[in-house]
């Protein structure tokens, strides 16, 4: 790791009551899950680099995500939930490639060595890692504004990765699980809406402890033609698939999304909230009408569901993969030939059959938008 | 990438004059070096994950480093130099494993999208990447306090990686290049010492644009028994080799370092400074006496030289490897059997033959020391 050049450098000559290597040893090594049997990890934490051994014929899938306090999570976020989420968003990227998790590295900047925080953070991180057989193999810790950067490694057979570029005109568009709950929780925590308590608790769980769709991604190898995970919202992420696939196919592609299917994707939380609200009529209903549910489905960030496309002839195979992964999936539209580039080529089809362009306010989040 | 939960989230609905994907496209794609022929990179920037293909029989070496403004570099650091250094410290980790660079990911938090800064940063980063055939394959950009996190990937034949754990009693200790110049520059920039202008310029080059010893690391495969790169200073990093090797060997290992050899490792800058000072006697001399040069060799962070050990019978092979890599190496001590664990088992041997323990003030830097 790099040496420090801070004006605080005289710390170099102080005793080390709890130094960098102690931090890693104390919080991240003892409870780290062992490498999965069958391997992948030849050398873990503690050397200049970790050594990974993908199985013969496998490609290594690599993804990095950086989470910044005040931007991706509240400054006072529960550290166990943050540990979970930091790894979950990376596992979600592997899921979207159809890659089997192998290992990850963690680079962590902390304002100070806060032991209670580190214990909770590492617990949340390593519990999810253990559940996916994905050990921590290296990284870096340093003092600085709170910042969590995870790079994850997975493997996928050559030619079977689920890229963004494989969609073709006529493909069905599928979405896993449900949409909008994380957005609902965020808006409630920001004080923009009011939710009944049980609904808020469930939605907050989706915001803070998303469950990456790794099993579904693996089951979709050889079935789906393209995939992406929904981190910035359906309306923000679908254009990435259409743009990459248009380039690969040599023709502009668009999409038609089924409004009723999208509203149905919010049903798990919307129905629960409806029941709770009817029992407690003092709470507002603004989050629950059809227009609000459609907007939540389109613009909800942080869902970490998979959006994938597959040929219409593969519908039975998609449903079998979903059943094998114990993950519900919904057919929510189709890929079309288009005149224009995405997102202008994305349309919503109402129950009446009428088509309208994707509303501009549905667009996803961009971290450097003005 | 993760969605943002900031109170500034309404930016999601604003137009995107220079969004996240534009930033990557504009600054990091056009001048990115192509993947080296013979491959390694099957899919680069733009999907949920990159896909790497290590050659058959190769292990993948993985290392992450996080650089924080105000900690590892000055807030107003030259962005081109920062881009260079952020990758150089990661390449240095690969060098210390004897691994051939394949690719890297970049996660970057920036206070704002500063175009001049990004243009210079990416130029410095990609120029070094191109020189090592090591393309950028993915990553993340977000708004936040300036933070640069790079994860690098290399490959090394199974069984030939230069780990920290391979040193044995009786091994020679070797060090590449020269030591202490980066520390000298840091102290001058902090106003703690005064340097003649040409010496400062040369030392500053070592601090800001270190040259990772990748070629030497590759040439030492099958020759060296252990290696580490010197980022926190010889006195801070040598104990890592001794501790890992003691554990592997099942016996406590120590080291004797040759004071004259260590002082000699500072010769490139010390002699130049001496000559410049004699021409300009107004400048101070404190940085140049033997004790100060020894301290600089022991405690100088940010050198990014390789420390490696090899059997005495391998001296000719070491020199041949160094010649092939066009990198000078110095034999600076030997690994010993010890009673205690490192760093207490590290001694300095004076020209007279007298042994003394490594001075406490020579220890390296720890990012969480009190």
Interface residues (C-beta under 8 A of the other chain):
Chain A: X1 X2 X3 X4 X5 X6 X7 X8 X9 X11 X12 X13 X14 X15 X16 X17 X18 X19 X20 X21 X22 X23 X42 X43 X46 X47 X48 X49 X50 X51 X52 X53 X54 X56 X59 X60 X61 X62 X63 X64 X65 X66 X67 X68 X69 X70 X71 X72 X73 X74 X85 X89 X93 X94 X96 X97 X99 X103 X105 X106 X107 X108 X109 X113 X137 X138 X139 X140 X141 X142 X143 X144 X145 X147 X149 X151 X152 X153 X154 X156 X158 X161 X163 X164 X165 X182 X186 X190 X207 X227 X228 X229 X231 X232 X233 X244 X299 X301 X302 X360 X361 X363 X364 X365 X366 X367 X368 X369 X370
Chain B: X1 X2 X3 X4 X5 X6 X7 X9 X11 X12 X13 X14 X15 X16 X17 X18 X19 X20 X21 X22 X23 X42 X43 X46 X47 X48 X49 X50 X51 X52 X53 X54 X56 X59 X60 X61 X62 X63 X64 X65 X66 X67 X68 X69 X70 X71 X72 X73 X74 X85 X89 X93 X94 X96 X97 X99 X103 X105 X106 X107 X108 X109 X113 X137 X138 X139 X140 X141 X142 X143 X144 X145 X147 X149 X151 X152 X153 X154 X156 X158 X161 X163 X164 X165 X182 X186 X190 X207 X227 X228 X229 X231 X232 X233 X244 X299 X301 X302 X360 X361 X363 X364 X365 X366 X367 X368 X369 X370
